[in-house]
Amino acid sequence: MTSCYDNRELSWLKFNERVLEEARDRSVPLCERLLFSRIYQSNLDEFFMIRVGSLCDRVLVDDNKEDNKTGMTPTDQLRAIYKRVAELGPIKDEAYFSAIKELEDIGVEHVKISSLTPDEEGYLKAYFNSEIRPLISPQVVDKRHPFPFLKNKEIYAVTHLESKNSVKLGIIPAQGSFPRMIPLPDRSRFRFLLAEDVILHYCGSVFENYRILSKGLIRITRNADINMEEGLYDHEVDLRQVMEELLKKRKKLAPVRLEVSGELGSEAAAFLCRHLELEKAQIFHCSSPLDLDFVFSLRNRIERPHPEMFFEPVYPQRPAMLSHGVPMIPQILRRDILLSYPYESIRPFISLLNEAGNDPDVISIKITLYRVASNSKIVEALINAAENGKEVFVLVELRARFDEENNIEWSKRLERAGCKVMYGPENLKVHSKLMLITRKNGAELQHITQIGTGNYNEKTSELYTDLSLLTADPQIGEEAGTVFNALSIGNLVENTSHLLVAPLSLQNKIIDFIDEEISAARSGDNGYIGLKLNSLTDKVLIDKLIEASCAGVKIEMVIRGICCLAAGVKGMTENITVRSIVGRYLEHSRIYIFGNGDRQRIFISSADFMTRNTLRRVEVAAPVKSPELRKRVLHIFDIMMKDNLKARIQLPDGTYERIAPAEGETPLSAQQYFIDEAAEAATRCALKKPVKVRVRKRRSSRI
């Protein structure tokens, strides 16, 4: 790390290491620890597919182009990534086997084939011959037989077969039309093996005319960072067709990682590397399963008889700000509403859309959709509104990575229902979470605007923390209308008075707000900036924050993932603190706070402080004007700053250290606090009693 900057990719690996810490934290329920191991692995898969894939492409194009914060070339970054991932591998293996070992206490065992009894061995052999062998398609690869295409993230059993003249491999796809988890016949316990291990064990009978020199399991990760520029914006081509072609292409891109388990020899590994065009540093050995998706099936089997091995069930509450049984539109016209997911339910927002679709006074509904659920009630409400004769304008972002296919299908359904579907301006993703309902109340036009930090997805609204502002403020409504009008004709919003709108009117205004705090600090006032973000990589904003720190501005940041700024560096970032919270929910909300007292500005936003968000996407930040809601947002931020159970604080060297309760200090998990707060508020609201928020003392194992 150079000075007070950190490399983006290495900072992301530090975040994923914090996820891995949860897989090893014995205060986390056992089966949840297994899930964190799976999340770590899934995160790493996407990291290699996108970030490592992009760096591999950059090596080919211009390996001399340095990272603007640390001066690392693409090759420098790849070497550092491979080294750190290799170091984390054994930690992931230990986390998995530690959790699996504990499951034996409740009669669940991941069995090693070497430990089978003769009767169990006989059962397994018969099972393989009847249930698996007829469904596999083995191949031999040598000079005369071409190397097959190995699918992204799929497991293969590979054997090095004896050959006089050259390396000969036997390859068997280890996933197919057979169950992955194979239970042994034991009524008293659930003892299982994985299909790939069984296939590897019996591969000698598949290649029965060969002597096997070594064997192992492999899994390929392929570059999925598709370059969408070529042909994507050809106005003679339908964007949806282009995206469908790109999705097909994604499945066939170059390998960037080879994971190996078992005893595959060096000669066979070198043969694989030659054909896959991989370097030795891109091979990663592991002893735990190459794919942990099966833990979901394991969880389903364990959950009912052993609920203590899971987080205590939590359900999104009815928001205390809303009156039960009263339509949404009159409530929003009366006062601004703030919903906090997943502590509060997304249902009121869906109810609002359904109301609008059936309200004779509603003229139009406009919305931006980035990621939606596979069975989206939100999209169904929009379709219903269109079928009821409302003008429904939907901007569907077809380039939402890994959600393209889902979004393509929804865009077709929306069009069939009569919605006006748009795809956004050239070269810019529309990542904003913005919705505008326009009503005509007599001669008066009324706007109801929703601005969110994320989540038009019912499923992830129960997993991600997000904020959703519902307001009838006419000024915000007018500017939201300006955003939609610009998007509908492929233009960008250049000037706003209330909303911050990227790419032309967000970064510059944030710089102005930071400059005001610098001026306040230099004039002897208390300059203050509070930020809650997913990531901080925008060097322009990082440098401005460093300038503010040097001027004496107090800066508090809660950043879940990537942070390319190192806090606490003497003479540079001494006035900056950075915390990261990793818990049962994914921290996803963005909050910007500038100043104190009368000059304090508070925003919620869909935009992180990343260049891609501030300059290369359409994003919206909304001011929180209501005194009641401002107080609530500050309360949320304050509680997160007090987390001493799930928070880590960044050190000047860029590493993170877990915060622990000081002597006599009440243990506090911010996420558990908000769970309790929402439940207590909903209960008191139902009983029509005033809401009083307090911190509960809880055992750490429940947090």
NUZALUM-978445 format. One line per 2 residues: number of its first residue (from 1); their letters; for each residue x, y, z of C-alpha. Coordinates in steps of 0.001 Angstrom, whole numbers. Each point is the difference from the previous one (the first is absolute). Layout:
NUM> A> X Y Z ~ ... .
REM end
This chain:
1> MT> 0 0 0 ~ 1292 3471 -911 .
3> SC> -482 2907 2423 ~ -3687 216 915 .
5> YD> -1316 -1865 -3061 ~ -867 -3663 -425 .
7> NR> -474 -2026 -3173 ~ -3611 -673 -896 .
9> EL> 384 -3740 -614 ~ 2075 -652 3114 .
11> SW> -2463 2028 2070 ~ -2820 -2188 -1331 .
13> LK> 1900 -3108 1083 ~ 188 1497 3492 .
15> FN> -3772 348 -51 ~ -441 -3635 -1011 .
17> ER> 2403 -958 2763 ~ -2397 1701 2426 .
19> VL> -2765 -2226 -1411 ~ 2251 -2998 641 .
21> EE> 470 1166 3588 ~ -3747 -494 495 .
23> AR> 408 -3611 -1179 ~ 2496 -506 2851 .
25> DR> -1778 2020 2693 ~ -1309 -2442 2607 .
27> SV> -2553 2559 1194 ~ -1710 -467 -3389 .
29> PL> -2405 -2988 -55 ~ 1583 -3067 -1559 .
31> CE> -2023 -293 -3215 ~ 285 3736 -590 .
33> RL> 3792 -404 131 ~ -266 -2551 -2791 .
35> LF> -2023 2502 -2010 ~ 2673 2669 503 .
37> SR> 2560 -2438 -1435 ~ -2244 -376 -3014 .
39> IY> -424 3799 -302 ~ 3785 414 144 .
41> QS> 377 -2514 -2829 ~ -2805 1534 -2090 .
43> NL> 1467 3484 458 ~ 3399 -1266 -1124 .
45> DE> -1518 -1642 -3087 ~ -1501 3311 -1108 .
47> FF> 3221 1841 843 ~ 1982 -2258 -2326 .
49> MI> -2648 87 -2720 ~ -202 3797 -32 .
51> RV> 2946 1738 1647 ~ 2736 -2547 -724 .
53> GS> -1452 -535 -3466 ~ 180 3726 -651 .
55> LC> 3627 176 1204 ~ 948 -2934 -2263 .
57> DR> -1483 1906 -2936 ~ 1928 3136 997 .
59> VL> 3276 -1934 48 ~ -573 -790 -3671 .
61> VD> -952 3565 -924 ~ 2372 2181 2065 .
63> DN> 1896 -1500 2911 ~ 1783 3297 651 .
65> KE> -3148 1844 1067 ~ 279 450 3766 .
67> DN> -2687 131 2670 ~ -512 3722 733 .
69> KT> 176 -517 3750 ~ 2829 -2496 570 .
71> GM> 1943 -11 -3256 ~ -467 -3755 -485 .
73> TP> -111 -1353 -3553 ~ -2595 -2647 -925 .
75> TD> 2695 -2686 328 ~ 1015 1342 3434 .
77> QL> -3619 -170 1125 ~ -520 -3531 -1319 .
79> RA> 3119 -1267 1776 ~ -1132 1563 3283 .
81> IY> -3526 -1421 -449 ~ 1225 -3542 -712 .
83> KR> 2313 104 3007 ~ -2696 1187 2407 .
85> VA> -2676 -2378 -1294 ~ 2416 -2913 412 .
87> EL> 618 1093 3602 ~ -3738 176 763 .
89> GP> -748 -3430 -1490 ~ 1132 -2078 2994 .
91> IK> -1943 2313 2331 ~ -3171 -680 -1994 .
93> DE> 709 -3744 93 ~ 481 96 3775 .
95> AY> -3238 1959 478 ~ -1963 -2568 -2011 .
97> FS> 1431 -3107 1653 ~ -310 1516 3468 .
99> AI> -3724 641 -529 ~ -561 -3405 -1614 .
101> KE> 1746 -1728 2908 ~ -2365 1662 2471 .
103> LE> -2999 -1256 -1982 ~ 958 -3552 956 .
105> DI> -1330 765 3498 ~ -3528 89 -1455 .
107> GV> 477 -3030 -2244 ~ 953 1760 -3248 .
109> EH> 3250 -1133 -1573 ~ 1801 784 -3245 .
111> VK> 1594 -3407 -472 ~ 3427 -706 -1426 .
113> IS> 12 -2982 -2340 ~ 3065 -1347 1771 .
115> SL> -2072 -405 3195 ~ -2778 -2130 -1554 .
117> TP> -732 -3485 1333 ~ 14 -2898 -2508 .
119> DE> -3820 -14 -21 ~ -103 3741 -670 .
121> EG> 2615 -377 -2720 ~ -2180 -2659 -1633 .
123> YL> -3074 2218 186 ~ 1869 2947 -1482 .
125> KA> 1432 -2037 -2867 ~ -3451 -1330 -871 .
127> YF> -1409 3551 211 ~ 2719 1306 -2319 .
129> NS> -568 -2732 -2563 ~ -3782 382 -59 .
131> EI> -612 3717 642 ~ 3071 1900 -1203 .
133> RP> 2026 -1979 -2517 ~ -2781 -158 -2627 .
135> LI> -283 3808 131 ~ 3653 1044 -338 .
137> SP> 1915 692 -3203 ~ 3708 -751 437 .
139> QV> 2581 1250 -2503 ~ 3637 -810 -704 .
141> VD> 2258 2910 -960 ~ 3362 -450 -1715 .
143> KR> 1699 935 -3263 ~ -2740 -1653 -2031 .
145> HP> -3011 1075 2078 ~ -804 3723 373 .
147> FP> -141 1728 3353 ~ -3703 540 881 .
149> FL> -1629 3253 989 ~ -219 42 3804 .
151> KN> -2989 1952 1257 ~ 337 2924 2351 .
153> KE> -154 -961 3709 ~ -818 -3659 -672 .
155> IY> 1878 -2889 1609 ~ 1870 -2642 -1986 .
157> AV> 1792 -3168 1096 ~ 3381 -127 -1737 .
159> TH> 2301 -3023 -180 ~ 3552 -180 -1310 .
161> LE> 34 -3181 -2058 ~ 3159 -1932 -747 .
163> SK> 1229 583 -3552 ~ 3257 -795 -1778 .
165> NS> 284 3016 -2267 ~ -1811 2978 1573 .
167> VK> -2186 1179 2841 ~ -3416 -1605 -146 .
169> LG> -2863 1247 2170 ~ -3361 -1481 829 .
171> II> -2662 2621 707 ~ -3458 -661 1466 .
173> PA> -2585 2732 639 ~ -872 -449 3676 .
175> QG> -3310 1853 -91 ~ -3085 -1159 -1826 .
177> SF> -3437 -1548 335 ~ 812 -1631 3316 .
179> PR> -110 1343 3566 ~ 3195 1593 1235 .
181> MI> -512 -1084 3611 ~ -71 -3796 293 .
183> PL> -1284 -1265 3373 ~ 1180 -3291 1443 .
185> PD> -2623 -2459 1310 ~ 99 915 3678 .
187> RS> -3287 630 1818 ~ 1589 1386 3136 .
189> RF> 2134 2663 -1692 ~ 262 1972 -3234 .
191> RF> 3314 -1008 -1518 ~ 674 1209 -3517 .
193> LL> 2582 196 -2754 ~ 228 2327 -2970 .
195> AE> -514 -1370 -3501 ~ 3303 1377 -1308 .
197> DV> 1925 -1907 2680 ~ -1838 -3199 -886 .
199> IL> 705 473 -3722 ~ 3672 637 703 .
201> HY> 181 -3084 2217 ~ -1429 -2303 -2688 .
203> CG> 1608 1639 -3026 ~ 2290 -3026 -294 .
205> SV> -2992 -2108 -1031 ~ -948 2630 -2580 .
207> FE> 3491 15 -1551 ~ 422 -3715 612 .
209> NY> 2584 -631 -2703 ~ 2366 2645 1343 .
211> RI> 2317 252 2974 ~ -740 3161 1981 .
213> LS> 3113 1913 1065 ~ -1779 2755 1938 .
215> KG> -3470 1478 297 ~ -1817 3018 1370 .
217> LI> -2958 2322 -324 ~ 203 3300 -1851 .
219> RI> -2194 3068 -422 ~ 556 2762 -2565 .
221> TR> -891 3661 480 ~ -370 1931 -3250 .
223> NA> 216 3684 -822 ~ -3542 1427 -77 .
225> DI> 993 3642 -476 ~ -1587 293 -3417 .
227> NM> 876 3078 -2027 ~ -3429 1277 -991 .
229> EE> 1235 2989 -2009 ~ 352 -1760 -3343 .
231> GL> -3387 24 -1682 ~ -1862 712 3220 .
233> YD> -1056 3490 -961 ~ -464 -565 -3704 .
235> HE> -3328 1765 -538 ~ -932 -2492 -2704 .
237> VD> 139 -2852 2529 ~ -2468 -735 2785 .
239> LR> 1790 279 3363 ~ -1890 -2963 1383 .
241> QV> 1240 -2219 -2844 ~ 3574 1140 595 .
243> ME> -253 -847 3695 ~ -1368 -3454 -787 .
245> EL> 2998 -664 -2245 ~ 2402 1271 2659 .
247> LK> -1513 -2365 2554 ~ 793 -2912 -2317 .
249> KR> 3545 1316 -453 ~ 545 268 3759 .
251> KK> -52 -3781 350 ~ 3037 -401 -2294 .
253> LA> 2514 2587 1187 ~ 3608 -661 1000 .
255> PV> 890 -1780 3274 ~ 1489 2158 2761 .
257> RL> 232 -2547 2833 ~ 397 -3755 470 .
259> EV> -993 -1492 3352 ~ 1299 -3476 782 .
261> SG> -669 -2489 2783 ~ 1377 -3502 348 .
263> EL> 3334 -1423 -1067 ~ 237 1135 -3602 .
265> GS> 3685 -184 -982 ~ 2129 2896 -1196 .
267> EA> 281 -1365 -3543 ~ -3787 -192 -375 .
269> AA> -378 3463 1524 ~ 2545 1413 -2448 .
271> FL> -1899 -1650 -2871 ~ -3220 1692 1171 .
273> CR> 1740 3369 292 ~ 1339 -248 -3559 .
275> HL> -3414 -729 -1455 ~ -1802 2548 2180 .
277> EL> 2757 2595 -519 ~ 460 508 3723 .
279> EK> 3125 697 2037 ~ 1024 -2056 3005 .
281> AQ> -975 2913 2277 ~ -3589 -346 -1224 .
283> IF> -314 -3514 1455 ~ -1505 -88 3482 .
285> HC> 13 -3178 2062 ~ -2674 -651 2599 .
287> SS> -1129 -2865 2183 ~ -3595 1128 609 .
289> PL> -2685 -520 -2696 ~ 578 2012 -3167 .
291> DL> -3599 1235 73 ~ -1873 588 3256 .
293> DF> -3472 531 -1464 ~ -1106 -3307 1535 .
295> VF> 28 1609 3457 ~ -3468 1390 -820 .
297> SL> -1361 -3550 -249 ~ 1817 -868 3196 .
299> RN> -1535 3007 1759 ~ -3502 -1023 -1099 .
301> RI> 500 -3426 1532 ~ 1319 1344 3310 .
303> ER> -2115 3124 579 ~ -3198 -1531 1361 .
305> PH> 1500 -2406 2566 ~ 2830 2360 1004 .
307> PE> -1116 3656 -144 ~ 2747 920 2482 .
309> MF> 2526 -418 -2814 ~ -1472 2934 -1896 .
311> FE> -570 3674 597 ~ -3210 607 1867 .
313> PV> -2738 437 -2642 ~ -704 3646 -766 .
315> YP> -2818 1363 -2132 ~ -285 3510 -1463 .
317> QR> -2336 2049 2165 ~ -2898 2229 -913 .
319> PA> 1516 3525 -26 ~ -966 1941 3107 .
321> ML> -274 3215 -2037 ~ -2955 -1403 -1939 .
323> SH> -3590 -411 1164 ~ -1274 -3521 -489 .
325> GV> -2963 -314 -2381 ~ 371 3561 -1315 .
327> PM> 875 482 -3706 ~ 3605 979 -694 .
329> IP> -600 3020 -2227 ~ -1848 2134 2616 .
331> QI> 2670 -822 2591 ~ 2833 1110 -2309 .
333> LR> -1876 3153 -979 ~ -204 810 3704 .
335> RD> 3688 -575 891 ~ 3254 -1525 -1259 .
337> IL> 494 -3702 744 ~ 3289 -1896 391 .
339> LS> 93 -3788 -306 ~ 3003 -1910 1329 .
341> YP> 550 -3454 -1520 ~ 249 -2808 1046 .
343> YE> -1134 1097 3448 ~ -3205 1350 -1528 .
345> SI> -2005 -1613 -2761 ~ 65 947 -3684 .
347> RP> -3736 -774 -180 ~ -1111 3628 528 .
349> FI> 1939 992 -3123 ~ -1684 -2776 -1992 .
351> SL> -3347 1124 1429 ~ 768 3533 -1198 .
353> LN> 579 -1257 -3558 ~ -3207 -2040 95 .
355> EA> -1936 2993 1323 ~ 1399 2220 -2716 .
357> GN> -953 -2532 -2652 ~ -3610 47 1181 .
359> DP> -280 3714 895 ~ -2111 1860 -2598 .
361> DV> 1930 3205 773 ~ 3390 -1503 -850 .
363> IS> 1212 966 -3478 ~ 3369 -1695 -163 .
365> IK> 2554 -2169 1797 ~ 3684 235 -897 .
367> IT> 2708 -2214 1459 ~ 3579 -1177 -530 .
369> LY> 588 -3742 409 ~ 3513 -1367 526 .
371> RV> -489 -3334 1774 ~ -3394 -1575 715 .
373> AS> -1142 -3307 1453 ~ -658 -2940 -2312 .
375> NS> -3675 118 1058 ~ -220 3746 427 .
377> KI> -3149 1393 1589 ~ 1341 3450 -828 .
379> VE> 57 -757 -3713 ~ -3426 -1663 275 .
381> AL> -1343 3215 1540 ~ 1426 2016 -2908 .
383> IN> -1570 -2392 -2496 ~ -3343 302 1802 .
385> AA> 250 3801 -143 ~ 675 -70 -3740 .
387> EN> -2927 -2355 -570 ~ -2157 2476 1956 .
389> GK> 870 2707 -2505 ~ 2717 1838 1923 .
391> EV> 3037 1308 -1823 ~ 2801 -2193 1344 .
393> FV> 3564 920 -903 ~ 2607 -2586 1032 .
395> LV> 3704 407 -524 ~ 1387 -3545 162 .
397> EL> 3756 -280 377 ~ 851 -2994 -2179 .
399> RA> 3679 280 954 ~ -471 -784 3720 .
401> RF> 2746 -2589 261 ~ -1233 -3595 446 .
403> DE> -3623 1224 3 ~ -115 658 -3736 .
405> EN> -2002 -3102 -852 ~ -2626 690 2664 .
407> NI> -268 3644 -1079 ~ -368 -954 -3670 .
409> EW> -2969 -2228 798 ~ -1677 2639 2166 .
411> SK> 510 2667 -2673 ~ -1855 -2203 -2488 .
413> RL> -2912 -502 2411 ~ -186 3705 774 .
415> ER> -118 849 -3686 ~ -2738 -2549 -644 .
417> AG> -2068 1586 2782 ~ 243 3411 -1621 .
419> CK> 2768 1556 2078 ~ 2454 2324 -1692 .
421> VM> 3375 -1700 476 ~ 3302 1846 -408 .
423> YG> 3588 -1185 430 ~ 1871 3122 1049 .
425> PE> 2597 2311 -1578 ~ 3040 -1163 -1937 .
427> NL> 3043 -1155 1987 ~ -1680 567 3374 .
429> KV> -1780 -2460 2257 ~ -3067 1335 1798 .
431> HS> 596 -1079 3587 ~ -2308 2501 1720 .
433> KL> -2964 -1223 2045 ~ -2612 2562 -991 .
435> ML> -3776 -153 -350 ~ -2461 2800 -790 .
437> IT> -3798 -142 223 ~ -1865 2939 -1521 .
439> RK> -3620 707 1028 ~ -2474 2624 -1051 .
441> NG> -1994 1259 2972 ~ -2498 2324 -1660 .
443> AE> 2105 2657 -1732 ~ 3027 -811 2166 .
445> LQ> 2786 -2424 -960 ~ 1392 -2040 2871 .
447> HI> 3261 -1930 -22 ~ 871 -2913 2258 .
449> TQ> 3682 -831 -288 ~ 1920 -2966 1327 .
451> IG> 3798 115 177 ~ 1869 -2999 1352 .
453> TG> 3501 -1174 760 ~ -891 -3301 -1677 .
455> NY> -2601 -2733 -188 ~ -2885 -350 -2351 .
457> NE> 413 -3691 812 ~ -2223 -1693 2570 .
459> KT> 2496 -2796 628 ~ 3092 2122 636 .
461> SE> -2042 2532 1993 ~ 92 -2637 2757 .
463> LY> 3776 -428 -285 ~ 1425 3452 -821 .
465> TD> -193 3124 2154 ~ -1510 2838 -2023 .
467> LS> -1897 3245 513 ~ -3006 1138 -2031 .
469> LL> -1314 3567 131 ~ -3635 644 -981 .
471> TA> -881 3660 -403 ~ -2601 2293 -1540 .
473> DP> 2432 2941 22 ~ -845 1873 -3237 .
475> QI> 3573 1189 -559 ~ 1400 -3518 198 .
477> GE> -2843 -1255 -2176 ~ 726 2587 -2682 .
479> EA> 3687 -881 -70 ~ -800 -3727 -114 .
481> GT> -2173 803 -3006 ~ 2956 1808 -1568 .
483> VF> 2140 -3125 482 ~ -2583 -2236 -1680 .
485> NA> -542 2458 -2867 ~ 3740 74 -636 .
487> LS> 279 -3782 91 ~ -2915 -420 -2389 .
489> IG> 1865 1894 -2744 ~ 3503 -1211 860 .
491> NL> 1163 3226 1666 ~ 1664 646 3357 .
493> VE> -1031 2401 2753 ~ 2512 2828 292 .
495> NT> -1425 2224 2744 ~ -2147 -704 3058 .
497> SH> -848 1938 3133 ~ -1060 -2830 2304 .
499> LL> 928 -3431 -1363 ~ 3579 -983 -735 .
501> VA> 25 -1740 -3380 ~ 3051 -1774 -1436 .
503> PL> 1883 133 -2247 ~ -103 3803 -427 .
505> SL> -1376 1313 3287 ~ 1121 -2228 2881 .
507> QN> 3784 -172 367 ~ 388 3766 -516 .
509> KI> -2624 801 2633 ~ 1538 -2399 2502 .
511> ID> 3309 1813 -534 ~ -1771 3306 704 .
513> FI> -1457 -1408 3242 ~ 3425 -1254 1104 .
515> DE> 1500 3411 -828 ~ -2592 1626 2270 .
517> EI> 1133 -2241 2858 ~ 3636 854 -737 .
519> SA> -864 3708 140 ~ -1929 -511 3248 .
521> AR> 2929 -1827 1621 ~ 2513 2631 -1107 .
523> SG> -2208 2736 1446 ~ -92 -1733 3382 .
525> DN> -3353 -1754 -343 ~ -491 -3756 374 .
527> GY> 189 -1432 -3497 ~ -1602 -3433 -264 .
529> IG> -632 -2660 -2652 ~ -1749 -3325 597 .
531> LK> -210 -2585 -2777 ~ -1482 -3477 -221 .
533> LN> 1026 -1686 -3237 ~ 581 -3382 -1547 .
535> SL> 3259 1097 -1617 ~ 2378 2969 -251 .
537> TD> 2250 24 -3091 ~ -557 3394 -1715 .
539> KV> 3438 1637 257 ~ -1389 3506 -503 .
541> LI> -2230 -428 3052 ~ 2694 -1869 1950 .
543> DK> 2441 2877 -540 ~ -2656 2509 1039 .
545> LI> -674 -1983 3201 ~ 3748 -56 720 .
547> EA> 55 3773 -494 ~ -2920 336 2412 .
549> SC> 1766 -2169 2588 ~ 3128 2141 -263 .
551> AG> -2196 3081 548 ~ -1361 -1485 3247 .
553> VK> -3371 -1278 -1201 ~ -1195 -3004 2004 .
555> IE> -922 -2782 -2423 ~ -1781 -3186 1075 .
557> MV> -595 -2709 -2588 ~ -1749 -3364 68 .
559> IR> 1187 -1812 -3133 ~ -981 -3623 -434 .
561> GI> 2334 -1034 -2794 ~ 2715 1643 -2067 .
563> CC> 1743 3002 1546 ~ 2956 1426 -1922 .
565> LA> 706 2544 2732 ~ 1934 -934 3126 .
567> AG> -1239 1764 3127 ~ 2154 1262 2837 .
569> VK> 3175 638 -2028 ~ 2006 2629 1856 .
571> GM> -84 3415 -1624 ~ -2516 -1103 -2640 .
573> TE> -3074 -1856 1207 ~ 292 398 3766 .
575> NI> -3535 1407 233 ~ -1564 -2871 -1946 .
577> TV> -1368 -3238 1435 ~ -1222 -2895 -2132 .
579> RS> -2160 -2832 1288 ~ -1311 -3072 -1789 .
581> IV> -2983 -2009 1232 ~ -458 -3596 -1134 .
583> GR> -2946 -1891 1498 ~ -3053 -2053 -861 .
585> YL> -1201 2663 -2453 ~ 1876 1584 -2891 .
587> EH> 536 3690 767 ~ -1214 1785 -3144 .
589> SR> -1452 3401 952 ~ 1858 3214 -802 .
591> IY> -201 3074 2227 ~ 1789 3336 -484 .
593> IF> 193 2502 2892 ~ 1696 3380 -386 .
595> GN> 316 2525 2820 ~ -1581 546 3397 .
597> GD> -2921 2000 1312 ~ -1831 2371 -2307 .
599> RQ> 2274 -624 -2984 ~ -233 -3785 211 .
601> RI> -934 -1790 -3229 ~ -1168 -3634 -26 .
603> FI> -482 -2147 -3092 ~ -810 -3610 -764 .
605> SS> 1260 -1333 -3308 ~ 457 -2910 -2392 .
607> AD> 3576 1153 -705 ~ 3203 -1143 1605 .
609> FM> 3079 2209 -185 ~ 1359 -1969 -2948 .
611> TR> 884 1583 -3328 ~ -2353 -2396 -1751 .
613> NT> -2858 1346 2175 ~ 897 3674 82 .
615> LR> 979 423 -3673 ~ -1089 -3049 -1991 .
617> RV> -3510 -788 1230 ~ -3298 1731 505 .
619> EV> -394 228 3772 ~ -2240 2065 2254 .
621> AA> 508 1321 3521 ~ -2958 1572 1798 .
623> PV> 68 2533 2828 ~ -1710 -1039 3215 .
625> KS> -2015 3105 908 ~ -2459 -1143 2658 .
627> PE> 1338 728 3524 ~ -1441 -3315 1164 .
629> LR> 1755 -1953 -2743 ~ 3259 1935 361 .
631> KR> 54 -975 3655 ~ -630 -3615 -939 .
633> VL> 2810 -134 -2601 ~ 2441 1542 2485 .
635> HI> -1130 -2574 2560 ~ 706 -2825 -2470 .
637> FD> 3471 1363 -710 ~ 728 528 3698 .
639> IM> -935 -3586 907 ~ 2261 -1341 -2736 .
641> MK> 2876 2050 1375 ~ -598 -1619 3404 .
643> DN> 49 -3601 -1262 ~ 2576 -1897 2058 .
645> LK> -836 -3570 -1024 ~ -181 -157 -3794 .
647> AR> 2041 3091 -875 ~ 3641 74 -1008 .
649> IQ> 2088 3163 47 ~ 2556 735 -2668 .
651> LP> 3597 514 1122 ~ 2508 2366 -1672 .
653> DG> 1647 -2918 -1833 ~ -3319 -823 -1698 .
655> TY> -729 -3114 2054 ~ -3125 -380 2133 .
657> ER> -294 -798 3683 ~ -3160 -1269 1640 .
659> IA> -1521 2327 2582 ~ -760 -1555 3373 .
661> PA> -2128 1449 2828 ~ 2077 1943 2502 .
663> EG> -188 -975 3649 ~ -3463 889 1303 .
665> ET> -1259 863 -3492 ~ -3249 -1537 -1232 .
667> PL> 565 -2367 -2948 ~ -1768 1442 -3020 .
669> SA> -583 -1454 -3443 ~ -1554 2708 -2168 .
671> QQ> -1953 -2504 -2075 ~ -1420 -1753 3050 .
673> YF> -816 3385 1515 ~ -2039 953 -3072 .
675> ID> -1742 -3397 27 ~ -1055 587 3605 .
677> EA> -883 3627 -640 ~ -2293 -807 -2937 .
679> AE> -1732 -2804 1914 ~ -541 2169 3087 .
681> AA> -1235 2929 -2092 ~ -2450 -2210 -1896 .
683> TR> -1294 -1514 3242 ~ -470 3363 1674 .
685> CA> -1656 1364 -3112 ~ -2433 -2918 -13 .
687> LK> -747 679 3652 ~ -209 3749 -739 .
689> KP> 2678 775 2522 ~ 2804 2524 -490 .
691> VK> 3180 -1548 -1410 ~ 3019 63 2270 .
693> VR> 3254 -1318 -1408 ~ 2542 -1635 2248 .
695> VR> 3053 -2223 -343 ~ -541 -3610 960 .
697> KR> 2719 -1985 1662 ~ 285 -3256 -1900 .
699> RS> 2299 -2962 84 ~ 2587 265 -2785 .
701> SR> -1022 -3394 -1393 ~ -3319 1548 -1002 .
703> I> 1566 2914 -1858 .
REM end
